[in-house]
Amino acid sequence: MTDPASIVDERVDKLLAELDPRATDPVEFRRRQYDLGLAWVHFPEGYGGLGLKPVFQRQVDARVYGAGAPGPGARHFFGLTMAGPTIVTNGSEELRDRLLPRAFTGEDAWCQLFSEPGAGSDLAGLATRAVRDGDEWIVNGQKVWNTLAHIADRGMLVARTDPEAPKHKGLTYFALDMHAPGVEVRPLRQITGEAEFNEVYLTDVRIPDADRIGDTGEGWRVSMTTLSNERTTIGGGGGAPPRGSGAIAEAVRIWQEEVADQRPALRDRLIQLWVEAEVLRLTNVRAGQNRRAGNPGPEGSIAKLKFAEVNMAIYELCVDLLGADAMVGYDYDMRRAQQLGLTGPAGSSRKMFLRARANSIEGGTSEIQRNILGERVLGLPGEPRVDKDLPWSQVPR
Ligand SMILES: Cc1cc2nc3c(=O)[nH]c(=O)nc-3n(C[C@H](O)[C@H](O)[C@H](O)COP(=O)(O)OP(=O)(O)OC[C@H]3O[C@@H](n4cnc5c(N)ncnc54)[C@H](O)[C@@H]3O)c2cc1C
C-alpha cells in the first residue's frame, strides 16, 4: 500500500504539472486542487479530500503555497474552517457537490448567522422563524455580530422551525443565499473603529428546501459541527505555529526595539507570557497528536479559553511596554474589514490591544468555555436548566 505522504506528493506533482499557480486564475487553480482531493485531505474522496488524516493538509499547503499559489483570504475563511466541515458531515450529496467546491475556491464567501439580540450564549433559545411553504421556507428574524456578512454569498443560518418543541429540538440549519430578496446587512462598528461584523435582518426571505443542511429539527446537532470547528480554529488547534510566533513575537520585538526603560518587572511579565504562549502551543500540538491517535482529550477544549487569556494579556503588555506612545499612531477610522486576524503584523499592537477584547466573547465566551470544561471534561454537575424540556413557545423571554 502506498503511504499517505507519497499519495499527497503524487497528487501535488500532478496539480503543479498541470497548472502554474503563479500564472493561473486562483479560482481555477483551487478548483483543480479540490478535484484532486487536496482541498481538505481528511474529507472523503470525491468531496475535495482523500480520506487521509488532517495533518497531511500541511504537506499540501507547504507545497502549493511554496510554488506561489496565493493563500486563502477573507473570502475563504468561514467556508474553509466551518461551512465546509458542516456540509461534508451533515449535507446531502447534492449539497456537497454544489457547495463544497465553491466554498473552497472562494466563489462563495460564507458567514455565520447564529447569534441574535436575545440569543448568544443561549444559542438554542434563538427566535428567527422559518415556516415551510411548499418546497421553500419563509424566514423572518434578526441576526447579530455576523463577521464578514458584508462580503458573504452564503450564510450558515440556524432558525426555529418548530416553536412547540423544546428549544434544542425545534431548530433547522440552512445554507442561506445572502443575495436573496429580504436579506439586509448593516454594519456594526467596533472599539477598533472598524466594522468587521454586522447585523443581518431577514424579512420574508425564501430559502429552497434543497438548501437545508441536515434534517428538519436537527439544527442543534448540525450547529455543533460548526461550533466545535470554530473553537478549534480560534484556539489555534488547526495547526501548530512556530515557537515564539504570533502576538508574543510582537511583544518581544517591542521589548528589543522600542523600550528604552527595560524594567525588571516588565521583563518578568514578558517572560511569563512567553512561557504561557509556548505552553499553549505545546498543548495544541499534543491535542493534535491525540486527535490523530483517535483519543480527543481535554486539550482542545482548553485551547479556546487559554488562547483568549494569553492573547489579551500579551497585547496588554505590548501597550504597557509602549507607554504613552501606545495612545498615538492609530486612527480608529471606520473601515470595512476585508481580512480577519486574531494576531496582527509588527506594529499593529495599538489596534490589536483593542481587537483582543473580543477574544473572550467570540466563538463562545470564556464563562461558557469553563462550563463546557466543568461539565463535559471534568464531569462536574451541570448547571440547572429549567427550560430544557419546555416547549420553546412557553419559555419566558
Ligand atoms: C468579534 C466577534 C465576532 C463574532 N462573530 C460572530 C459571527 O460571525 N456569527 C455569529 O453568529 N456570532 C458571532 N459573534 C457573537 C458571539 O458568538 C456572541 O457574542 C457570544 O456567543 C456571546 O453571546 P452574547 O453576546 O449574546 O452574550 P450573552 O450570552 O448575553 O452573555 C453575556 C454575559 O453573560 C455570561 N453568561 C451567559 N450565559 C452564561 C452561563 N450559562 N454561565 C455563565 N455565564 C454566562 C457570558 O459569558 C457573558 O459574559 C461574534 C462576537 C464577537 C465579539
The ligand as an SDF file (V2000), in Angstrom:
LIG
                    3D

 53 58  0  0  0  0  0  0  0  0999 V2000
  -15.6400   39.7650   17.3290 C   0  0  0  0  0  0  0  0  0  0  0  0
  -16.8740   38.9090   17.3700 C   0  0  0  0  0  0  0  0  0  0  0  0
  -17.2590   38.2170   16.2600 C   0  0  0  0  0  0  0  0  0  0  0  0
  -18.4170   37.4370   16.2730 C   0  0  0  0  0  0  0  0  0  0  0  0
  -18.7930   36.7990   15.1250 N   0  0  0  0  0  0  0  0  0  0  0  0
  -19.9550   36.1260   15.0980 C   0  0  0  0  0  0  0  0  0  0  0  0
  -20.4260   35.5600   13.8710 C   0  0  0  0  0  0  0  0  0  0  0  0
  -19.7650   35.6630   12.8190 O   0  0  0  0  0  0  0  0  0  0  0  0
  -21.6110   34.9270   13.8660 N   0  0  0  0  0  0  0  0  0  0  0  0
  -22.3760   34.7980   14.9870 C   0  0  0  0  0  0  0  0  0  0  0  0
  -23.4400   34.1880   14.9080 O   0  0  0  0  0  0  0  0  0  0  0  0
  -21.9760   35.3340   16.1650 N   0  0  0  0  0  0  0  0  0  0  0  0
  -20.7820   35.9990   16.2460 C   0  0  0  0  0  0  0  0  0  0  0  0
  -20.3590   36.5630   17.4290 N   0  0  0  0  0  0  0  0  0  0  0  0
  -21.2440   36.5010   18.5950 C   0  0  0  0  0  0  0  0  0  0  0  0
  -20.7450   35.6390   19.7400 C   0  0  0  0  0  0  0  0  0  0  0  0
  -20.8400   34.2790   19.4270 O   0  0  0  0  0  0  0  0  0  0  0  0
  -21.5830   36.0180   20.9610 C   0  0  0  0  0  0  0  0  0  0  0  0
  -21.3000   37.3610   21.2750 O   0  0  0  0  0  0  0  0  0  0  0  0
  -21.3030   35.1380   22.1480 C   0  0  0  0  0  0  0  0  0  0  0  0
  -21.7620   33.8350   21.9330 O   0  0  0  0  0  0  0  0  0  0  0  0
  -21.9400   35.6890   23.4410 C   0  0  0  0  0  0  0  0  0  0  0  0
  -23.2840   35.9660   23.2600 O   0  0  0  0  0  0  0  0  0  0  0  0
  -23.9170   37.3770   23.6840 P   0  0  0  0  0  0  0  0  0  0  0  0
  -23.0730   38.4410   23.0860 O   0  0  0  0  0  0  0  0  0  0  0  0
  -25.3680   37.3420   23.3510 O   0  0  0  0  0  0  0  0  0  0  0  0
  -23.7230   37.4580   25.2680 O   0  0  0  0  0  0  0  0  0  0  0  0
  -24.6450   36.7770   26.3760 P   0  0  0  0  0  0  0  0  0  0  0  0
  -24.8970   35.3620   26.0140 O   0  0  0  0  0  0  0  0  0  0  0  0
  -25.8310   37.6430   26.6260 O   0  0  0  0  0  0  0  0  0  0  0  0
  -23.6730   36.7910   27.6300 O   0  0  0  0  0  0  0  0  0  0  0  0
  -23.4980   37.9560   28.4410 C   0  0  0  0  0  0  0  0  0  0  0  0
  -22.5720   37.5730   29.6080 C   0  0  0  0  0  0  0  0  0  0  0  0
  -23.1760   36.5450   30.4090 O   0  0  0  0  0  0  0  0  0  0  0  0
  -22.3320   35.4190   30.5200 C   0  0  0  0  0  0  0  0  0  0  0  0
  -23.1310   34.1940   30.5110 N   0  0  0  0  0  0  0  0  0  0  0  0
  -24.1590   33.8960   29.6760 C   0  0  0  0  0  0  0  0  0  0  0  0
  -24.6400   32.6610   29.9430 N   0  0  0  0  0  0  0  0  0  0  0  0
  -23.8840   32.1560   30.9630 C   0  0  0  0  0  0  0  0  0  0  0  0
  -23.8930   30.9140   31.6810 C   0  0  0  0  0  0  0  0  0  0  0  0
  -24.7650   29.9560   31.3800 N   0  0  0  0  0  0  0  0  0  0  0  0
  -22.9650   30.7420   32.6450 N   0  0  0  0  0  0  0  0  0  0  0  0
  -22.0660   31.7120   32.9440 C   0  0  0  0  0  0  0  0  0  0  0  0
  -22.0170   32.9270   32.3040 N   0  0  0  0  0  0  0  0  0  0  0  0
  -22.9160   33.1360   31.3210 C   0  0  0  0  0  0  0  0  0  0  0  0
  -21.4460   35.4740   29.2940 C   0  0  0  0  0  0  0  0  0  0  0  0
  -20.2150   34.7730   29.4910 O   0  0  0  0  0  0  0  0  0  0  0  0
  -21.2360   36.9830   29.1330 C   0  0  0  0  0  0  0  0  0  0  0  0
  -20.2070   37.4260   29.9740 O   0  0  0  0  0  0  0  0  0  0  0  0
  -19.2090   37.3410   17.4540 C   0  0  0  0  0  0  0  0  0  0  0  0
  -18.8100   38.0310   18.6030 C   0  0  0  0  0  0  0  0  0  0  0  0
  -17.6670   38.8150   18.5690 C   0  0  0  0  0  0  0  0  0  0  0  0
  -17.2690   39.5600   19.8180 C   0  0  0  0  0  0  0  0  0  0  0  0
  1  2  1  0
  2  3  1  0
  2 52  2  0
  3  4  2  0
  4  5  1  0
  4 50  1  0
  5  6  2  0
  6  7  1  0
  6 13  1  0
  7  8  2  0
  7  9  1  0
  9 10  1  0
 10 11  2  0
 10 12  1  0
 12 13  2  0
 13 14  1  0
 14 15  1  0
 14 50  1  0
 15 16  1  0
 16 17  1  0
 16 18  1  0
 18 19  1  0
 18 20  1  0
 20 21  1  0
 20 22  1  0
 22 23  1  0
 23 24  1  0
 24 25  2  0
 24 26  1  0
 24 27  1  0
 27 28  1  0
 28 29  2  0
 28 30  1  0
 28 31  1  0
 31 32  1  0
 32 33  1  0
 33 34  1  0
 33 48  1  0
 34 35  1  0
 35 36  1  0
 35 46  1  0
 36 37  1  0
 36 45  1  0
 37 38  2  0
 38 39  1  0
 39 40  1  0
 39 45  2  0
 40 41  1  0
 40 42  2  0
 42 43  1  0
 43 44  2  0
 44 45  1  0
 46 47  1  0
 46 48  1  0
 48 49  1  0
 50 51  2  0
 51 52  1  0
 52 53  1  0
M  END
$$$$
